[in-house]
């Protein structure tokens, strides 16, 4: 506990005492002199007042330490006075994680506590994706007059982890760049598949089931039917986690980074279910990389990564960021056959530059862009216009763009795909 310091609650009392004393002398009335005397007594008490040493035990209990997203969690904070003296004015402010919103009850407590007594307060927070650790609890104790107070911070380790299930709620269309593995992306490579590609002369060893028997009946010649091969894609989901991406249309809405992480989670599960190899990366100060792979274990690793990695925290990063270095590092990690799905709100021109550079280096890029703009002010309308120009710039460069507004992601994907087919 820190030592006591003056709250300056009774500052100016000396002047009032002098005025009352002077008024009593001049008017020869006893009332002002009596008032001045009382003020002197109070000043004397303030000079010698001290808050006793305080020993507190603080416990915090969560109704659920591993909730689902948007679930309400009740937090119970208990404070016990373990000292031998009564605390007449005790004030507690709990260290709620900055990403969590208190939706019911105050995360603070003001009370008086006898020795051994316990006071309790309860409040409710709404869980969001991520790992959330409570900060230190601030404790302020004052003497009965409020002239002196002691202040300290008490750390009670409490962590809540919210890991959303990776559910495929949308079918993500991919571009033609594929790996050597069999999958669901149609290619121009002739071979085995479902869609007809061409007919060529029969070669020794061709499968009998691929011989064109109708042509044999008409011409007497053997010919082999070829189909378009379907191969798996290697996809890296890149999430823009820079401070520029931590924006929202209003104070109560999800930030663009949170929506981008949601989009990446949905895309990851959908691609994995389709047999593609999927990786994850963050474009921001906190480096994050998950090699493209597949399988149940890979899905579990991605789920933990999306929920707990500092790069995907709901709050803006404080670390310095050097974007050119980050782009070069990302390029070195991307295999030559890797597609990129870049989740970014496109709040600045550098995001456009990143997408165009990756496309120029031979990686088929698709931009999924949650719209964080509003129309309430002139500045907000200008920001929306600038973002629309960036979307147009990407489309002119041949890059697929999914402009994701307030509708579900599946609706935005369907609308964008219909435009790609035109």
Secondary structure, 3 states (H helix, E strand, C coil): CCCCEECCCCCCHHHHHHHHHHHHHHHCCHHHHHHHHHHHHHHHHHHHCCCCCCCEEEEEEECCCCCCCCCEEEEEEEEEECCCCCEEEEEEEEECCCCCEEEECCCEEEEEECCCCEEEEEEEEECCCEEEECEEEEEEEECCCCCEEEEEEECCCCEEEECCCCCCCCCCCCCCCCCCCEEEEEEEEEEEEEEEEEEEECCCCCCHHHECHHHHHHHCCCEEEEEEEEECCEEEEEEECCHHHCCCCCCCCCCHHHHHHHHHHHHHHHHHHCCCEEEEEEECCCCEEEEEECCHHHHHHHHHHHHHCHHHCCCCCCCCCCHHHHHHHHHHHCCCCEEEEEECCCCCHHHHHHHHHHHHCCCCEEEEEECCCCCCCHHHHHHHHHHHHHHHHHHHCCCEEEEECCCCHHHHHHHHHHHHHC
